[in-house]
Amino acid sequence: MASRKLNFTSSDGVSFEVDEIVALQWRIIKRMLELSVPDGDIPLPKVTGEILQMVIDYSKKHVESSTSKDQGADEDLKAWDAEFVNVDESTLFDLMMAANYLHFQSLLDLTCQKVADMKGQSVEDICNILGIPKNLTRDEQEERREKFARLFE
């Protein structure tokens, strides 16, 4: 039996067609579908097209993994997840915000864990992890330290 398709529109107007089984991982959509079946596109005004595509990719990978009978699937998924959150700081925080907005717990846990793993590391290490350029001005460095103060405690 083929999965029903749902249509989503990101904050920047990009449209996506997603299998229902994939979108049901997002608690906000699951709840919406319990109340009624939407007509037309479902707007996601707090998620850009670039980030929504990443969320969809993550969701698809986890659905595929959950149906896999391969014994190494769990380890492969852990490695894939680690690479998935190996992104620049802006993307990581946008993913975290999207996961929170969509009530997508596994992605929220993954992104929060990535940030938590940074705590207690040196400024240089955190900059390397987040892909922050090393040639920032003093003002830019101070702005980043204020913005991410918890990481430097």
C-alpha distance (Angstrom), angle and dihedral (degrees) to the residues before:
residue distance angle dihedral
M1 . . .
A2 3.79 . .
S3 3.75 119.2 .
R4 3.78 118.0 -113.5
K5 3.81 115.1 -109.3
L6 3.79 123.4 -126.0
N7 3.79 124.5 -162.0
F8 3.79 122.3 -140.1
T9 3.79 131.8 -174.7
S10 3.80 120.2 -154.5
S11 3.79 126.0 -141.8
D12 3.81 90.2 -95.6
G13 3.81 93.5 51.1
V14 3.81 100.2 -100.6
S15 3.81 112.9 146.1
F16 3.80 124.5 -143.2
E17 3.79 131.9 -172.1
V18 3.79 109.7 -150.1
D19 3.79 132.5 -179.0
E20 3.78 109.8 -110.3
I21 3.82 91.7 -126.2
V22 3.82 88.7 59.5
A23 3.82 95.3 47.0
L24 3.82 92.4 46.7
Q25 3.80 87.9 74.8
W26 3.80 86.5 72.5
R27 3.78 105.8 80.3
I28 3.81 93.2 -152.3
I29 3.82 89.9 59.8
K30 3.78 93.5 42.7
R31 3.81 89.5 54.2
M32 3.81 91.8 45.5
L33 3.80 91.0 53.2
E34 3.80 91.3 48.5
L35 3.81 88.8 58.3
S36 3.80 98.4 43.0
V37 3.77 144.1 -31.2
P38 3.80 108.9 -98.8
D39 3.78 120.6 -125.5
G40 3.79 111.7 -135.8
D41 3.76 127.6 -19.3
I42 3.78 121.5 -3.4
P43 3.80 108.1 -135.7
L44 3.81 118.3 -135.8
P45 3.80 100.2 -169.8
K46 3.79 95.9 176.7
V47 3.82 97.9 52.8
T48 3.82 125.8 72.5
G49 3.78 121.8 -140.1
E50 3.80 93.0 -109.5
I51 3.81 92.6 53.0
L52 3.81 93.7 41.0
Q53 3.80 89.2 54.6
M54 3.81 89.1 53.5
V55 3.82 91.3 48.0
I56 3.80 90.0 50.5
D57 3.81 91.5 48.5
Y58 3.81 90.4 50.1
S59 3.81 91.1 47.6
K60 3.80 93.4 48.9
K61 3.80 91.8 48.9
H62 3.80 91.2 52.1
V63 3.80 93.6 46.9
E64 3.81 90.4 49.5
S65 3.79 91.1 47.6
S66 3.80 93.0 49.5
T67 3.80 90.5 56.0
S68 3.82 95.0 43.7
K69 3.77 119.3 109.1
D70 3.82 91.4 -162.8
Q71 3.80 110.1 122.5
G72 3.80 92.0 -143.6
A73 3.79 93.2 52.2
D74 3.82 94.9 101.5
E75 3.79 93.2 53.7
D76 3.78 91.5 44.0
L77 3.80 90.1 51.3
K78 3.82 92.4 49.9
A79 3.80 89.9 52.1
W80 3.81 91.0 46.2
D81 3.83 91.0 49.5
A82 3.81 91.5 50.6
E83 3.79 90.5 52.6
F84 3.81 91.9 43.5
V85 3.83 92.6 61.7
N86 3.79 92.9 42.8
V87 3.81 89.9 104.0
D88 3.78 137.9 119.0
E89 3.81 119.5 -74.7
S90 3.78 96.2 -102.7
T91 3.80 93.3 51.9
L92 3.80 91.9 45.7
F93 3.79 92.5 53.3
D94 3.81 92.4 43.1
L95 3.82 88.5 52.8
M96 3.79 89.7 49.3
M97 3.80 91.9 50.3
A98 3.82 91.9 46.9
A99 3.81 91.3 49.6
N100 3.79 89.8 50.4
Y101 3.83 92.6 47.4
L102 3.82 92.1 48.5
H103 3.82 92.3 42.6
F104 3.81 87.7 -124.9
Q105 3.78 100.3 160.8
S106 3.81 102.0 -174.2
L107 3.82 92.5 52.4
L108 3.79 91.4 43.5
D109 3.80 90.1 51.5
L110 3.80 91.4 48.6
T111 3.80 95.1 49.7
C112 3.81 93.1 43.8
Q113 3.80 90.3 49.8
K114 3.81 90.0 52.3
V115 3.81 89.9 54.3
A116 3.81 92.2 43.9
D117 3.80 90.5 52.5
M118 3.79 88.2 59.7
K119 3.79 94.4 58.6
G120 3.78 114.6 106.7
Q121 3.78 94.4 20.4
S122 3.78 123.5 120.9
V123 3.78 120.7 -91.3
E124 3.80 89.7 -110.1
D125 3.82 92.3 51.3
I126 3.80 92.4 49.8
C127 3.79 90.7 48.0
N128 3.80 89.8 52.5
I129 3.82 92.6 48.1
L130 3.79 93.2 48.3
G131 3.78 94.9 40.8
I132 3.80 93.5 -119.5
P133 3.79 111.0 165.5
K134 3.78 115.9 -112.2
N135 3.79 94.1 -138.6
L136 3.80 96.7 71.5
T137 3.79 117.8 140.7
R138 3.80 118.8 -114.9
D139 3.81 89.8 -102.5
E140 3.81 91.5 51.1
Q141 3.81 90.7 47.9
E142 3.80 91.4 50.5
E143 3.81 91.3 47.2
R144 3.82 90.4 53.5
R145 3.81 91.8 47.1
E146 3.80 90.6 52.6
K147 3.80 93.0 45.0
F148 3.81 92.8 49.5
A149 3.81 99.4 28.8
R150 3.81 93.9 142.4
L151 3.78 90.8 62.9
F152 3.79 91.9 58.2
E153 3.81 98.2 48.9
